[in-house]
Amino acid sequence: MAQEEETTLDAIRDLKRRSPFIPFRIVMSSGDQFLIQDPDALAIASSQLHYYPPRSGSAVHMRLNQIAAVVEFDEKPAA
């Protein structure tokens, strides 16, 4: 795993564990964005993330090498 991917993964792990949890956004290199509002809806694997959006019945698989940014909020963002 590249150093940049490991740093991104560490940041996501920290945000997922933050107490109290505050939603954060994952931005992909494609421009797709995912607002993570529930830490239990995001699973971390060795080379990708698996996100299960609420009430969608589907999953999003995000490769770590395609994550462009992780946006951290100081408080809950407006929907």
C-alpha positions as MATLAB code, in Angstrom:
seq = 'MAQEEETTLDAIRDLKRRSPFIPFRIVMSSGDQFLIQDPDALAIASSQLHYYPPRSGSAVHMRLNQIAAVVEFDEKPAA';
ca = [
       0.000    0.000    0.000;
       1.368    3.416   -0.959;
       2.161    5.889    1.828;
      -0.551    8.304    0.635;
      -3.186    5.538    0.704;
      -2.096    4.516    4.192;
      -2.336    8.117    5.415;
      -5.826    8.417    3.909;
      -6.870    5.138    5.505;
      -5.540    6.265    8.909;
      -7.516    9.527    8.619;
     -10.711    7.618    7.750;
     -10.201    5.229   10.672;
      -9.743    8.194   13.031;
     -12.878    9.932   11.720;
     -14.888    6.708   11.973;
     -13.868    6.282   15.642;
     -14.303    9.931   16.672;
     -16.507   10.376   19.703;
     -18.931   11.882   19.380;
     -19.108   10.836   15.753;
     -19.327   13.711   13.258;
     -20.192   12.915    9.620;
     -17.447   13.301    7.027;
     -17.297   13.252    3.243;
     -15.215   11.019    0.978;
     -14.464   12.494   -2.447;
     -13.425   10.164   -5.250;
     -11.152   11.035   -8.166;
     -14.228   10.577  -10.420;
     -15.918   13.456   -8.579;
     -18.391   11.192   -6.761;
     -18.891   12.199   -3.130;
     -20.204   10.159   -0.236;
     -21.358   11.689    3.042;
     -20.655    9.174    5.782;
     -23.347    9.789    8.400;
     -23.111    6.490   10.272;
     -19.737    4.941   11.136;
     -21.310    1.468   11.130;
     -22.260    1.904    7.462;
     -18.588    2.038    6.429;
     -16.426   -1.094    6.418;
     -12.673   -0.885    5.891;
     -10.812   -3.583    3.956;
      -7.138   -3.733    2.966;
      -7.464   -1.924   -0.378;
     -10.989   -0.547   -0.428;
     -13.883    0.787    1.600;
     -17.388   -0.622    1.522;
     -20.137    1.906    2.176;
     -23.768    0.984    2.689;
     -25.841    4.170    2.171;
     -28.899    4.400    4.438;
     -32.181    3.092    3.048;
     -30.598    2.263   -0.328;
     -30.270   -1.512   -0.142;
     -27.022   -1.259   -2.096;
     -23.299   -0.937   -1.456;
     -20.596    1.354   -2.790;
     -17.075   -0.040   -3.110;
     -14.344    2.615   -3.041;
     -10.769    1.726   -3.946;
      -8.301    3.526   -1.700;
      -6.132    4.597   -4.642;
      -9.139    6.437   -6.116;
      -9.947    8.551   -3.052;
      -9.101   12.175   -3.897;
      -9.978   13.761   -0.540;
     -11.522   13.235    2.854;
     -13.460   16.249    4.093;
     -13.666   16.575    7.841;
     -16.314   18.730    9.492;
     -16.140   20.395   12.917;
     -19.868   19.843   13.359;
     -22.695   18.027   11.628;
     -23.001   19.405    8.038;
     -26.263   20.647    6.597;
     -27.796   17.986    4.330;
];
